[in-house]
Amino acid sequence: LDSFQVGFPKAPEMDEVVATIAGSLLAQGDADGARAILEEVQGPRSALQRGYLLLDGGQIEGASKALLMALPGMPPAEATDVIQFVSLLGRLAPASAQVLARAAVLAHDGRGEAAAGVVRDALDSIPDKERPPLLAEAARMAERGGAKPTAADLRARLIQTYPDADESAEAMLSLARYRAASPDGVAEAIHLLETLVTERPNAAVVPDARRELERLRRAGT
């Protein structure tokens, strides 16, 4: 970082460099070091990393503000994920928000399996009404971290335990896509999609489910 600052003091890449190094320091347990270098620059990536640093310290409100400040400089898909995450943080009880915060820090470090485990292990202590959105978010974290089987298990649990939850429709579509990737899972995928289309016709993901269902049916014939 010192070499980069000397050679390229006003480079736009400074924001990315600082955020990357801060993330590495945080992953190694050096929160103070991460905090120190983040004070040296302002930008979307450093704001995002500052948000996760605050999450690591359990500062939910400050973290939410920092994450939202990062949105203008983020790609649309990534910004959507952040908005969804911050919205969920704001809806949860304090204890549940702390669980999600711990998981999010791990997921941001690429440890999707560990992040999902934090949520899964805490479910029994979380109010029943907050479990569906936490299961759904844990599945997304696992999937983004490359732990697709874990994401599928969490979604299957969500669908089975909370079939009427708002999050179940998205979970059914995602699980169907995962199952359809294996020849042995196509029949289950079709069943999931048919159930979604017929039993949750007003769900936002139904148009995508219809297209996926038609694709699998054509492939089968």
C-alpha positions as CSV (number, residue, x, y, z in Angstrom):
1,L,0.0,0.0,0.0
2,D,2.8,2.4,0.8
3,S,4.5,1.7,-2.5
4,F,1.2,2.2,-4.4
5,Q,0.6,5.5,-2.6
6,V,4.0,6.8,-3.4
7,G,3.9,5.8,-7.1
8,F,0.2,6.5,-7.8
9,P,-1.1,8.9,-5.1
10,K,-4.2,9.9,-7.1
11,A,-5.0,6.7,-9.0
12,P,-8.6,5.7,-9.1
13,E,-7.5,2.2,-8.2
14,M,-6.5,3.3,-4.8
15,D,-10.0,2.6,-3.5
16,E,-9.8,-1.0,-4.7
17,V,-6.3,-1.5,-3.3
18,V,-7.2,-0.2,0.1
19,A,-10.4,-2.2,0.3
20,T,-8.5,-5.4,-0.7
21,I,-5.8,-5.0,1.9
22,A,-8.3,-4.0,4.6
23,G,-10.3,-7.2,3.8
24,S,-7.1,-9.3,4.1
25,L,-6.3,-7.7,7.5
26,L,-9.8,-8.2,8.8
27,A,-9.7,-11.9,7.7
28,Q,-6.5,-12.3,9.7
29,G,-8.1,-10.8,12.8
30,D,-6.4,-7.4,12.5
31,A,-9.5,-5.2,12.7
32,D,-7.4,-2.2,14.0
33,G,-5.1,-2.4,11.0
34,A,-8.0,-2.6,8.6
35,R,-9.6,0.4,10.3
36,A,-6.4,2.4,10.1
37,I,-5.9,2.1,6.3
38,L,-9.6,2.6,5.6
39,E,-9.4,6.0,7.1
40,E,-7.0,7.0,4.3
41,V,-9.4,6.8,1.3
42,Q,-13.0,7.3,0.3
43,G,-14.7,5.3,-2.4
44,P,-17.3,2.6,-3.0
45,R,-15.0,-0.4,-2.3
46,S,-13.5,1.1,0.9
47,A,-17.0,2.1,2.0
48,L,-18.2,-1.5,1.5
49,Q,-15.2,-2.9,3.4
50,R,-15.8,-0.3,6.2
51,G,-19.3,-1.7,6.4
52,Y,-18.1,-5.2,7.0
53,L,-15.5,-4.0,9.5
54,L,-18.4,-2.4,11.5
55,L,-20.4,-5.6,11.1
56,D,-17.4,-7.5,12.6
57,G,-17.6,-5.2,15.6
58,G,-21.3,-5.8,16.0
59,Q,-22.2,-2.2,15.0
60,I,-25.3,-2.9,12.9
61,E,-26.6,0.6,12.4
62,G,-23.3,2.1,11.4
63,A,-22.5,-0.9,9.1
64,S,-25.9,-0.5,7.3
65,K,-25.1,3.2,6.6
66,A,-21.6,2.4,5.3
67,L,-22.9,-0.4,3.1
68,L,-25.6,1.9,1.6
69,M,-23.0,4.6,1.0
70,A,-21.1,2.1,-1.2
71,L,-24.1,1.5,-3.5
72,P,-23.6,4.3,-6.2
73,G,-20.2,2.8,-7.3
74,M,-21.3,-0.8,-7.3
75,P,-22.5,-3.0,-10.3
76,P,-26.3,-3.4,-10.3
77,A,-26.3,-7.1,-9.3
78,E,-24.0,-6.6,-6.4
79,A,-25.9,-3.5,-5.3
80,T,-29.1,-5.5,-5.3
81,D,-27.6,-8.1,-3.0
82,V,-26.4,-5.3,-0.6
83,I,-29.8,-3.6,-0.5
84,Q,-31.5,-7.0,0.2
85,F,-29.0,-7.7,3.0
86,V,-29.3,-4.3,4.6
87,S,-33.1,-4.5,4.4
88,L,-33.1,-7.8,6.2
89,L,-30.7,-6.5,8.9
90,G,-33.2,-3.8,9.6
91,R,-36.1,-6.1,10.0
92,L,-34.5,-8.5,12.4
93,A,-34.4,-8.4,16.2
94,P,-31.0,-7.3,17.6
95,A,-29.9,-10.8,18.5
96,S,-30.8,-12.2,15.1
97,A,-29.1,-9.3,13.4
98,Q,-25.9,-10.1,15.2
99,V,-26.1,-13.7,14.0
100,L,-26.5,-12.4,10.4
101,A,-23.7,-9.9,10.8
102,R,-21.3,-12.7,11.9
103,A,-22.3,-14.8,9.0
104,A,-22.0,-11.9,6.5
105,V,-18.4,-11.1,7.6
106,L,-17.4,-14.7,6.8
107,A,-19.3,-14.7,3.5
108,H,-17.6,-11.5,2.5
109,D,-14.3,-13.3,3.0
110,G,-15.4,-16.0,0.7
111,R,-16.2,-18.5,3.4
112,G,-19.8,-19.3,2.4
113,E,-19.9,-22.7,4.1
114,A,-18.8,-21.3,7.4
115,A,-21.3,-18.4,7.1
116,A,-24.1,-20.8,6.5
117,G,-23.0,-22.8,9.5
118,V,-23.3,-19.7,11.8
119,V,-26.9,-19.2,10.8
120,R,-27.8,-22.9,10.9
121,D,-26.3,-23.4,14.4
122,A,-28.2,-20.4,15.8
123,L,-31.6,-21.2,14.4
124,D,-33.0,-22.7,17.5
125,S,-32.3,-19.5,19.4
126,I,-34.0,-17.3,16.8
127,P,-37.7,-16.4,16.8
128,D,-39.6,-18.7,14.4
129,K,-40.9,-15.9,12.2
130,E,-37.3,-14.8,11.5
131,R,-36.0,-18.2,10.5
132,P,-37.3,-18.2,6.8
133,P,-35.4,-15.0,5.7
134,L,-32.3,-16.1,7.6
135,L,-32.4,-19.5,6.0
136,A,-32.8,-17.9,2.6
137,E,-29.9,-15.5,3.1
138,A,-27.7,-18.2,4.5
139,A,-28.4,-20.2,1.3
140,R,-27.4,-17.3,-0.8
141,M,-24.2,-16.8,1.1
142,A,-23.4,-20.5,0.8
143,E,-24.0,-20.4,-3.0
144,R,-21.9,-17.3,-3.6
145,G,-19.1,-19.0,-1.6
146,G,-19.2,-22.1,-3.8
147,A,-21.0,-24.3,-1.3
148,K,-23.9,-25.3,-3.5
149,P,-24.8,-28.5,-1.8
150,T,-25.1,-26.6,1.5
151,A,-27.2,-24.0,-0.2
152,A,-29.5,-26.7,-1.5
153,D,-29.9,-28.3,1.9
154,L,-30.8,-25.0,3.5
155,R,-33.4,-24.3,0.7
156,A,-34.9,-27.8,1.1
157,R,-35.2,-27.2,4.8
158,L,-36.9,-23.8,4.2
159,I,-39.4,-25.3,1.8
160,Q,-40.2,-28.2,4.0
161,T,-40.5,-26.3,7.3
162,Y,-41.9,-23.0,6.1
163,P,-43.8,-23.7,2.8
164,D,-46.0,-20.6,3.1
165,A,-43.1,-18.2,3.8
166,D,-42.5,-15.5,1.2
167,E,-38.9,-16.8,0.8
168,S,-40.1,-20.3,-0.1
169,A,-40.9,-19.4,-3.7
170,E,-37.4,-18.2,-4.5
171,A,-36.0,-21.1,-2.7
172,M,-38.0,-23.5,-4.8
173,L,-36.8,-22.0,-8.0
174,S,-33.2,-22.0,-6.9
175,L,-33.4,-25.5,-5.7
176,A,-35.0,-26.7,-8.9
177,R,-32.2,-25.2,-10.9
178,Y,-29.7,-26.9,-8.8
179,R,-31.4,-30.3,-9.0
180,A,-31.8,-29.9,-12.8
181,A,-28.1,-29.7,-13.2
182,S,-27.9,-33.4,-12.5
183,P,-29.7,-36.0,-14.7
184,D,-30.9,-37.8,-11.6
185,G,-32.5,-34.6,-10.3
186,V,-34.5,-33.5,-13.3
187,A,-37.7,-35.2,-12.2
188,E,-37.5,-33.5,-8.7
189,A,-36.8,-30.2,-10.4
190,I,-39.9,-30.5,-12.6
191,H,-42.0,-31.4,-9.6
192,L,-40.7,-28.3,-7.6
193,L,-41.4,-26.0,-10.5
194,E,-44.9,-27.4,-11.1
195,T,-45.7,-27.0,-7.4
196,L,-44.4,-23.5,-7.5
197,V,-46.4,-22.5,-10.5
198,T,-49.6,-24.0,-9.3
199,E,-49.5,-23.3,-5.6
200,R,-47.8,-19.9,-5.7
201,P,-49.0,-18.4,-8.9
202,N,-48.6,-14.8,-7.7
203,A,-45.0,-15.1,-6.6
204,A,-42.6,-12.8,-8.3
205,V,-40.4,-15.7,-9.5
206,V,-43.2,-17.6,-11.3
207,P,-42.4,-16.2,-14.8
208,D,-38.8,-17.5,-14.4
209,A,-40.2,-20.8,-13.1
210,R,-42.5,-21.2,-16.1
211,R,-39.6,-20.7,-18.5
212,E,-37.4,-23.1,-16.6
213,L,-40.2,-25.7,-16.5
214,E,-40.8,-25.4,-20.2
215,R,-37.0,-25.8,-20.9
216,L,-36.9,-29.0,-18.9
217,R,-40.0,-30.4,-20.5
218,R,-38.6,-29.7,-24.0
219,A,-35.3,-31.3,-23.0
220,G,-37.1,-34.4,-21.8
221,T,-39.0,-34.9,-25.1
